[in-house]
Amino acid sequence: MDRRHFLAAGAAATASTLLPAAAEAAASDALFQDVNFLSDGQALTPREYAALLDKAVQAGNFAPDYYSRGGAIEALEATFAARLGKQAAIFLPTGTLANQLAVRTLAGHNHRVLVQAESHLYNDSGDAAQALSGLTLLPLAPGRAAFTLDEAKEWAERTAGGRVESRIGVLSVESPVRRRQHEFVPFDELVRLSEWAKSQGIRRHLDGARLFNLPQHTGRSVNEYAALFDTVYVSLWKHFNGASGAILAGDARVIDGLYHARRQFGGGLPYAWPLVAGVEGFLHDYEAQYARAWEAADQVIATLEASGRFTARKLENGTSLFLLQARGIAPAALAERAQKHGVLLPRLPDEASEIPLQVNTSLLRKPPDAIARAFLGP
Ligand SMILES: Cc1ncc(COP(=O)(O)O)c(C=O)c1O
């Protein structure tokens, strides 16, 4: 074997122990090398994405959808419904639309919706629930990840005591909470909220954009979470590296027929398959890969702290994020140094005292000591 082929074979062997199965097949010297501490997933480059897409469609039984129905989209919906323990699931082009269709469908004529003040639904949808679906969002627990059962009950009492009759139709919970540094809502609190809501005839929706990270941090399965809610949304582009997309899962009587509303909202994409053709490849062993990514992160943290130049801090109820304090180097200079070694960090202003770093499966692309060296420099 000549030197070039020997090196390539070595790189492939390393990659095969480090990369999720879908990426493994398409790995080459130039692709799938960067580690990023910036995003929920692998932040695939256009060439990496095209390589994975090519690989996915080469599977003998790959079939396109038409207007987001049938073929690969229907197969993906069935896979997620089974993984989440729900009767049915529907593909939607964005999580924003998944939340919107979920709460409007569940609410029916009961227009009030309990939400976290820090949720995507309340902050990042441009009042879509109010403007497009005539719902009234009641934002609870500003500045905190979770609201308690007592806070929910307080709003239920206020609603019941109004001069004009109105009802809370939906309890919507996001977990992990992106705006609270990906903190999770404690499982026991979810159980209390869910049981109370059910007893009151209030329907329950989970914004689980990042649901598949929770088992690693709470010991509760995605099924256990999903069982507490009527509908569950999971992002397809965050952990599973699609180009966009969301799954909304629930009972067949809620989900079946929802494709009409999807199209009504302009979300019936004529060909959705290129957005998600690689998703199943990342989904099937995601939880194991994410656990390995945290093992790698812990090794990196240990090496950095042993140097005496870095301190790491994890959050109570934290999931995918930790905070790093660097001594003797400004955050932007650190980011520049790391980038030269193929490790991407946020570029923060000099006065930032802690750098938020995201753990994702791109950490499996390099050995932990190589990642640590990118921080430590020559
Ligand atoms: C918690 C949460 N919910 C919903 C969304 C919306 O997803 P999309 O960007 O696919 O519309 C996001 C997106 O960042 C999110 O973080």
The ligand as an SDF file (V2000), in Angstrom:
LIG
                    3D

 16 16  0  0  0  0  0  0  0  0999 V2000
  -37.1890   25.2350   21.1890 C   0  0  0  0  0  0  0  0  0  0  0  0
  -37.4660   25.5590   19.7570 C   0  0  0  0  0  0  0  0  0  0  0  0
  -38.7140   25.3990   19.2720 N   0  0  0  0  0  0  0  0  0  0  0  0
  -39.0120   25.6750   17.9960 C   0  0  0  0  0  0  0  0  0  0  0  0
  -38.0590   26.1170   17.1180 C   0  0  0  0  0  0  0  0  0  0  0  0
  -38.4390   26.4200   15.7000 C   0  0  0  0  0  0  0  0  0  0  0  0
  -37.8580   25.5290   14.7870 O   0  0  0  0  0  0  0  0  0  0  0  0
  -37.6390   25.9500   13.2670 P   0  0  0  0  0  0  0  0  0  0  0  0
  -36.4190   26.8090   13.2260 O   0  0  0  0  0  0  0  0  0  0  0  0
  -37.4710   24.6290   12.5800 O   0  0  0  0  0  0  0  0  0  0  0  0
  -38.8410   26.6920   12.8310 O   0  0  0  0  0  0  0  0  0  0  0  0
  -36.7570   26.3060   17.5600 C   0  0  0  0  0  0  0  0  0  0  0  0
  -35.7400   26.7710   16.6100 C   0  0  0  0  0  0  0  0  0  0  0  0
  -34.6980   27.2220   16.8020 O   0  0  0  0  0  0  0  0  0  0  0  0
  -36.4480   26.0420   18.9280 C   0  0  0  0  0  0  0  0  0  0  0  0
  -35.2170   26.2300   19.4300 O   0  0  0  0  0  0  0  0  0  0  0  0
  1  2  1  0
  2  3  1  0
  2 15  2  0
  3  4  2  0
  4  5  1  0
  5  6  1  0
  5 12  2  0
  6  7  1  0
  7  8  1  0
  8  9  2  0
  8 10  1  0
  8 11  1  0
 12 13  1  0
 12 15  1  0
 13 14  2  0
 15 16  1  0
M  END
$$$$
